[in-house]
Amino acid sequence: MLEIFYNSRDTAYKSIFGAVQCATLIKFRIDVRCDAPVKAAIIINHIRHEMQMDSLTGDLSVFKLSLHSLHKPGLMYYHFEVSTPYHTVYYGNDMDMLQGIGKKYDKKPLDYQITVYDKFNTPDWIKGRVMYQIFPDRFYKEKIKQSPYWDRYFHESWYEDPFIEDDFKSGTMECSDFFGGNLDGIIKKLDYIKSLGVGVIYLNPVYLAYSNHRYDVADYMSVDDTLGEENDLRILCEEAKKRDIYIILDMVFSHTGSDSVYFNKNMTFGYQGAFNDKQSEYRSWYVFKKDNTYESWWGIETLPNTIETNPSFMSHTLSSLEKWMNLGIKGFRLDVADELPDEYIKALRSKIKSIDKESVLIGEVWEDASNKSSYGKKREYLYGYELDSVMNYPYRDALINYTLGKIDAKTFCRKIEIIRENYPKQVYECLMNMLSTHDVSRILSVLGGKSDFENIPRNQQKNIYLNKEEYEIAVKRLNFIISLLICLPGVPTIYYADEAGSQGLKDPFNRRTYPWGKEDLRIFEIYKGLLKERSSNELLKYGTFSISEKEDKILIKREYGQKTNTFIFNNTELSYTKI
């Protein structure tokens, strides 16, 4: 008989929960039940450390070891080795890599992880706030502004569908159709946004660009004419601040647009640019081949890749951040952070913190950011000198799958805890927890069972809506999932028009206009009520957090001061109670 027990989340077995600061003393314990003499060791980053027997009671041996974490930021990977006179076995992470209680292996096991970070702080102001994401062209318009691009198309009706490939003569997705949403429109709706309990607005790109999404930046230094002027952005920041709302911007540095002041492939801007002039001051920003072809983002020719560490590019983009912050911007979301070198992200963080130490830097990362690898390199996002926060897609997946009954309560708890365990506490407290974004299907469509259609042709996606029965179950699920969302630590993030009952699969149908005057008031009241509760309840905003499973139900306990609440969720009945 040989039984082994260890739980990475139980401080009786690992003295500090989760990520640790550099050079922190950690105490490990492992229990071994065996009817023969036994020895134990812990292997950390391939280095073996003998553990000492602390006690022997009958056939139960308790082994312990104290040692310091890494002296510089990084990851500690570890497992246990247990030996008897007859054989050697191993104990490590479970096959699902969710840590906690592990399993026994006859040969090399899967490792546990400890994230080791340098001392750093994240801005307190964002913790506990509600965030609202706006796709500027589709939110609200006061009047259509002047466009510098002659071939932009402006829809006659606010309620039309966005264009797809079939709507363009070229048959390509040009993204040049506009509805005219602008900064003046956002300013006019600030009171509405505040009524939802919102404390942060995240804007998709607002700088000059050819497309309606503006991820093909044309000029890092100017507001798109269609949205307004620099002063409009300044006024937006000022008016938002009066309502205790901060504004963060989306920034795209991994590529520019081919139709830009830098690349100028189409000669829109009256001078040569990098594509047409080998002597251009911007030529060194890009990777050109001898035939003047160039590297582009995912092979899309309208998005030429940049060399972020190029001194000229770095200087220009850092200056752009300073310009936006001088207008009142409080922080930035970095598009495709995986494609930005660590050196560059460090420079971005250093720049904005030198201007405002309370500014925030959020990365677009779709996986666990603590152990993410991209282009063959383990990323350093959470070590203390890069990101304050990331988009929390792992939680989105867990929330949706639990609500739809695809995972049970135990699995949901483990998926929540693995992120909490792997992230530094100061990062975890300001994670961007969202259900919809401009890159994924609308949450109502997903909850109504339409995500199976995400990969069909766009011309077929266009007409996919929930029927009456699907809609009713989606609303019940929505009430349940938002209730669960607001109980989690971090920054619950609402994608514009979700609260109005908007539907749609992926781009561009997840980017339909806000249906002003056609909102589903039942859904609106769900969002308004729950978000106001989140924004006004200090226990939910700042309280300690624990999560467990009992009888296939989720129990979330939040404590703040003298107040304690336990929230019980049951996905089979789509019910939740507070005690």
Protein Blocks (a to p, Z undefined) as FASTA:
>chain_A
ZZddddfkbmklombgcjddehiacddddddddfbdcdddddeehiacddddfbdehjac
cddddddddfbdcddddddddddfkbccdddddfkonghiddddfbdcdddddddddddd
ddfklgopacddddfklmbcfbdcddfbfkbccdfblkbccddfklpmnlpafklacehi
afklmmmmmmmmmmnopabdcdddfbdcfblnopacfbfkbccfklocfklmmmmmmmmm
mnopacdddddfkbccfbbfklomnomnopnbjmlmmkbfklmmpccdfkopacdeehia
klccddfklmklmmmmmmmmmmmmmnopabdcdehkllpcfklmmmmmmmmmmmomkbcc
ddddfbdfklcceehiacfklnopacfbdcdfklmmmmmmmmnopacfklmmmmmmmmmm
mpcfklmmmcccdfbdfkbccfklmmnopmmmmmgcfklmmmgccdfklmmmmmmmmmmm
mmmmmmpgcjddddehklnopacdddfklmcccdehiacfklmmmmmmmmmmmmmmmklm
mmccddddeehiacddddehjbccdddddfklopacdZZ
